Amino acid sequence: MSCISDPLALDVGGMKLKVPVVIASGTWAYEAGMWADDLTRHVGAICSKAITKDPCPGNPGCRIWETPSGVLNSIGLQNEGIDRFIDCRLPDLKKRGVPVMLNVCMQSAEDLAYMMDRIAEAGDMVDGVELNVSCPNTDHGCMSWGVDPALTAQATEMARRRWDGPLWVKLTPQAPDIPAVAKAAESAGASAVVTANTWLGMAIDTLRGVPVFSRRVAGLSGPAVFPLALRVVWDAAGAVKIPVIGCGGVDGPDSALAMIMAGASAVEVGAALFGDFKVLENVHEGLLAAVERWNVASLAELIGRARRA
Ligand SMILES: Cc1cc2nc3c(=O)[nH]c(=O)nc-3n(C[C@H](O)[C@H](O)[C@H](O)COP(=O)(O)O)c2cc1C
């Protein structure tokens, strides 16, 4: 990770972020209006919705359930598949002037090999890959890779063999041993780890007496998970030398700065966008204010500040 010129600009695992704030996968639409400069100038990159090898319809039934301090989701990887994404959607997204990370999610090793070959063929069209070994909303694969250090290493190594660009590996907070999984990703060639995806939760429809979601469980995110995600960032940052990207419940400048002081080099923002897009501007301005308040030349100097206290 190296500092560029602007006080917030950072190279984070090969991604040159003008602002170390990234829109989390699955929480931003592809419609052009959402990519207008007044919103996107506050972010360094946008993660795509998860992309699978084949088109995926997503889960039946209820997909979103609000809770008092967050949201449960069970979207189930609805997407158009890697071929259509690269051939039809990516050329349009590339014209919008914001780096795009492809969030890649696989059921099998063969799926991953196919997707990474397509990504490598696409060359400069792809700014970076976020390898998703952490989606809890499918019965096939995905999170089962991310709970196990050996499988995380296997997936990362397979992706790295085919693609030499920025490779962020998005971990699951459900992994029993976060440092071990983060280290496994690092030694297999990850350029950064993202901590983390959603936490397994559930809801019951008490009028009908049934689980709300067709798969019973769903992924919890938003303010409720922030202290949990902060601890995961702390643990991962203590275990690896590659950058850690903090994700989970970031909803303003304070939570973003806490992630950074715990050791994150950048943050991802997801569920908070469902309440107010202005969170992006608030975080951006708040991080600039923190540089002044702490009287440092760049935000990079505050990374891990709380670890040195
Ligand atoms: C509606 C919704 C869809 C999501 N889809 C994906 C996805 O496709 N891939 C992924 O890696 N994470 C996905 N996530 C997880 C987010 O990217 C993020 O890791 C998580 O929500 C925690 O961040 P937050 O508390 O800021 O939302 C999704 C989250 C939500 C709320």
The ligand as an SDF file (V2000), in Angstrom:
LIG
                    3D

 31 33  0  0  0  0  0  0  0  0999 V2000
  -29.0800   -6.4120   -0.4470 C   0  0  0  0  0  0  0  0  0  0  0  0
  -27.6740   -6.8660   -0.2700 C   0  0  0  0  0  0  0  0  0  0  0  0
  -27.0610   -7.5870   -1.2900 C   0  0  0  0  0  0  0  0  0  0  0  0
  -25.7470   -8.0240   -1.1470 C   0  0  0  0  0  0  0  0  0  0  0  0
  -25.1440   -8.7160   -2.1600 N   0  0  0  0  0  0  0  0  0  0  0  0
  -23.8360   -9.0790   -2.0500 C   0  0  0  0  0  0  0  0  0  0  0  0
  -23.1670   -9.7120   -3.1220 C   0  0  0  0  0  0  0  0  0  0  0  0
  -23.7280   -9.9350   -4.1940 O   0  0  0  0  0  0  0  0  0  0  0  0
  -21.8560  -10.0600   -2.9470 N   0  0  0  0  0  0  0  0  0  0  0  0
  -21.1880   -9.7990   -1.7670 C   0  0  0  0  0  0  0  0  0  0  0  0
  -19.9920  -10.1120   -1.6510 O   0  0  0  0  0  0  0  0  0  0  0  0
  -21.8000   -9.1700   -0.7510 N   0  0  0  0  0  0  0  0  0  0  0  0
  -23.0950   -8.8050   -0.8690 C   0  0  0  0  0  0  0  0  0  0  0  0
  -23.7070   -8.1650    0.1590 N   0  0  0  0  0  0  0  0  0  0  0  0
  -22.9420   -7.8860    1.3870 C   0  0  0  0  0  0  0  0  0  0  0  0
  -22.3650   -6.4700    1.3540 C   0  0  0  0  0  0  0  0  0  0  0  0
  -21.5310   -6.2870    0.2440 O   0  0  0  0  0  0  0  0  0  0  0  0
  -21.5830   -6.1920    2.6500 C   0  0  0  0  0  0  0  0  0  0  0  0
  -20.5160   -7.0960    2.7500 O   0  0  0  0  0  0  0  0  0  0  0  0
  -22.4630   -6.3410    3.8780 C   0  0  0  0  0  0  0  0  0  0  0  0
  -23.7600   -5.8610    3.6320 O   0  0  0  0  0  0  0  0  0  0  0  0
  -21.8610   -5.6360    5.1040 C   0  0  0  0  0  0  0  0  0  0  0  0
  -21.7390   -4.2600    4.8680 O   0  0  0  0  0  0  0  0  0  0  0  0
  -22.8630   -3.1900    5.3460 P   0  0  0  0  0  0  0  0  0  0  0  0
  -23.1660   -3.4580    6.7860 O   0  0  0  0  0  0  0  0  0  0  0  0
  -22.2190   -1.8550    5.0910 O   0  0  0  0  0  0  0  0  0  0  0  0
  -24.0470   -3.4280    4.4710 O   0  0  0  0  0  0  0  0  0  0  0  0
  -25.0310   -7.7220    0.0410 C   0  0  0  0  0  0  0  0  0  0  0  0
  -25.6550   -6.9860    1.0570 C   0  0  0  0  0  0  0  0  0  0  0  0
  -26.9520   -6.5550    0.9130 C   0  0  0  0  0  0  0  0  0  0  0  0
  -27.5760   -5.7600    2.0270 C   0  0  0  0  0  0  0  0  0  0  0  0
  1  2  1  0
  2  3  1  0
  2 30  2  0
  3  4  2  0
  4  5  1  0
  4 28  1  0
  5  6  2  0
  6  7  1  0
  6 13  1  0
  7  8  2  0
  7  9  1  0
  9 10  1  0
 10 11  2  0
 10 12  1  0
 12 13  2  0
 13 14  1  0
 14 15  1  0
 14 28  1  0
 15 16  1  0
 16 17  1  0
 16 18  1  0
 18 19  1  0
 18 20  1  0
 20 21  1  0
 20 22  1  0
 22 23  1  0
 23 24  1  0
 24 25  2  0
 24 26  1  0
 24 27  1  0
 28 29  2  0
 29 30  1  0
 30 31  1  0
M  END
$$$$
